[in-house]
């Protein structure tokens, strides 16, 4: 459980850094799985930023409980804290994604709010939508850690369009926000977790270091905040999230996706991603991470 001061800090800043939530042994198993998982690698998408560089990611919508990814996403350590930050509402899983920023070549993720595009799928309450970033490698400014505008979740949803092949926030509005709010580089150690409110403005720059930056990001929604029926290929309908105990990650071990499990996991395809985020108004000028 989170303390009242941690919950208060999240409500004020829009994010919460939880140090050492996962052990070195657990994170090592996760990293080894990411490196060797051929099924996940086959589903990786390249995400071009406004500067033309590419980060890579793989995203799926349904927990596979026999994988290490599922053991992390359903971990009671994680889910209980999300529930605390949701004010007691039960969360359910809407996607997990693996972010892969390679040394020197890994691109930026441009400035956005998660709710900037989740909103179009029908859920109405941004206060019960959250991304939880699990640091698989140490993350710092040089290898492209997350940056946030502290307190920006209180600004409400900003209009979004496309920026490269990504969802990007309106640059004029971002300039206004930057003038009022502090920018924070969220440097994490492997095993740390960063919980982010769905309206928090955030971005990450390219990896200019000799080191990888890998992260697993788990997104949750409140069970009383369903999407439109027509959008369930992007945000699933509420469904039970069966929590697992603290021993589950080590018990499952370095197990990735089985061959043939792609449909059951419901991976997001590159085609669907471009259809969803690559055809709307271009907000890339003034809103790219490279300019921040």
N, C-alpha and C positions, 0 to 999 in steps of 0.2 A: 504493500500500500504506500501511497504517497503521503507526505506530511502536509498539513494545512499550508505551511510556508511554500512548499514546492508547487502546490496547486495555485496559490496566490501569485507566485512568480510567473507561472505559465499564463494565467489570465491577464497579467499586466504586460508581459513581453511578447506573448504569442508563440513562445517556444520554451522547451525545457530540456536541458542537458543532464542526462543521467549517466554518471561515470561508472564504468566497470560492471554494467548489468550482466554481461556475459563474460565467461572466463576465457583465458588464453586457449585452453584445450578446446572449448566449444567453437571459438572463432577459427582456430586452426582447421578443425574438421569442415567448417563451412567454406573456408577458402579453398581447401583441397577439393571439395566437391565442385565448386564453381569452376575451377581450373580443368577438371577432368570430365565434366558433364557434357557429353556429346549431344544429347537431346536438347538441352537448353541452348547450347551453342548454335544448333541448327535453327533456332527461333530468334536469334539475336537480330535486332534492327539497328541500322546506322541512323543517327539523328544529327542531321546537319544543323549547325548554328548559323547565326547571321554572318559570320566571317567565313563560312564554307568548311570549317573543320567538323569532324564527326566524333561524337561520343557514341558508345554502343550500349544497348540495353535489351533485356528480355523481360517480358511482362506476361503474367498469367492471372486468371481470375479466381480459381478454385484451389483451395488447399489440398495438397496430396499428402495425407497423414503419414505415409510410409517413407517420406523424404525428409532430409534434414531441414529443408526450407519450411515444410509444414510444421516440424517440431518447433522451430523458432517462431513462426507466425502465430501458432496456437499456444505458445508458452504462457503459463499462468503469470510468470514474472512480467511479461509484456502486456497481456490482455487486462490484468487487474489494474495496471497503471493507466491504460487507455480508458477504462471504465471510470476511474477516479476523475480523469480530465474531462470526461463526458458528463460529469455531474451525477453519476450513478446509472446512466442509461447503458444497457448492454450493447457492446459493439459487435459487428460482424465483419468478416473479411471481404474486401472488394477487389483487391489485387495485391500481388507481390511483384516487385521488379528487382532485377539485378542490374546495377550500373557498373559499366566497365570503362574506366578512363586509363588508356594505355600511356606509358611514359612518352612524353614529348608530343604525341599525336592526338591524345584524347581531347575532344572539343568541349565547348562550354554548353551549359544549359541556361537558356536565356530567361529574362526576368518575367516572373509570372506568379500567380496565386493558383494553388490546386483547385480552389473553388471557382476560379475563373472559367475553367472548362467543365468541371463537374456539374456546375449549376445548370448547364444546357441539357443535362440528362434528367433533370427533374427534382433531385433532392433539394429541399427548401432551407434546411437549417445548417449553416456552416459551422455551428458550434459543436456538432456531433459528427464532424468529418475530420480526419487527421491522417497525416503521413508520419510514420515512425522510421527513422533512418538508423540502421545498424551499421556501424563502421566495421568493415571487414579488414581494411588496412588503415593505418594512421592517416588522417586527413588534415592537411594544412593548406596554407595559401598557395604554395608552390605547386602542389599536385591537384589543385582544383577543389578545395573544400567548399561547403555551402556558405553563402553570405545571406544575411537577412536584413530587412529594415525592421528594427525592433519596435514593437507596438503597432505595426502596420495592419495587423488583423482587425484593429478597431476602425479602420477607414472604410470598411465594407468592401464589396466586390468591385474591382476595377474592370472596365471593358477589356476584352482580350481578342486578339486576332492571331495571325500566323507570323512567325519570325524564323526564317529558314524553314525547317520542317518541324518546328516546335510551336507550341502555344506561347504567345508572348503578350505582355500587358502593354497598354497604351503608353507610349513614351512620354507624352505631355503630362499625363497624370503621375507617372513615375517620377518625373523631374520635380513636381510639386511635393511628392512624398519625401523625396531625398532631401529637400530643403528643410524639412521639419523633423525628420526622424533619424536617429543614429544608425549607421551601418555596422554590423557585427560580423566578423569572420568566425564561423563556428568550427574551430579546430577540434578534432576528435581523436582519441586513441582507439585502436582496435578493441572492440568489446563495449565501447561507449554507445549510447543511444541518444538520439535527438528527436523529441516529439514536437511536431509543428502543426499549428492551427491551420485549417484549410484556407483561411484568408491572409495568411502571412505572406508578404512579398519576399521572394527569395530567388537566388540564382547561384550559379557556380561558374568559375572561369575555366579556361583550358588547363590541362596538365602540362606544365613546362618543366617538370622535374624528371629525374631518372627513375622515379618510383611509380608503381601502380597506385591508382585510387579505385578500389572496389567497394561497393556498398550494397546492402540489401535493404530495400524500402518496402515496408508493409503499410498498406492503406486500409483504414477502417471507417465504417459508417455506423450510425446509430440504427437500431432495429426499427425505430419509429420514423425513419427518414427515407422512405423508399424512392427509387427513381421512377421515371416513366416506364410503362410496359415496353415501349418501343426501343428503350435504351439498355436493355439488360445484357447486350453483348459488350457494353462498356462499363456499366455498374450493375452487378447482379442484384436481384431482389434479396431482401433480408432472408437469411437462412441460419440455422444453428451453427455456432462456433464452439466446438468441443475443445475445451482447454486441456492441456497436458501438463503434467507436473515437471518440476525442475530437472528430474533425471532423464527426461525423454530425449533430449538432444544427444547426450552421450550414448543412450541406449540405441537410438536409430543409427548413429554414426554417420560416416561420410557417404551417404546414399542420395544420389540424385534421381532424375526422372528415368523411368523405364521406357524402353522403346515401345511406341504405340500409345503412350499416355498423353500425347499432345492435345487430343480432343477433349479428354476428361478434364484436363487442367484449364483448357480454354485460353490458349495463348493469343495475345493480340498480334495480328498480322501487320506487316509493314504497309500493305495496301489499305487496311482499315484505319491505321494511324494517320496516313496521309489524307485519306478521305475526311477524317474527323478534324484534323488540326492544320491541314496544309492548304485549305481552299478558301479561307475567310480573309478579312481585311488584313493587309500587311502593316504591322506595327513595328517592324524591325528597326526602323530608323529611330534612334534615341532610346531604344529599349533593349539593346543587346548587352549581354554580360561583359563583352570586351570593353564597353565604354564605362563600366562602373569602377 
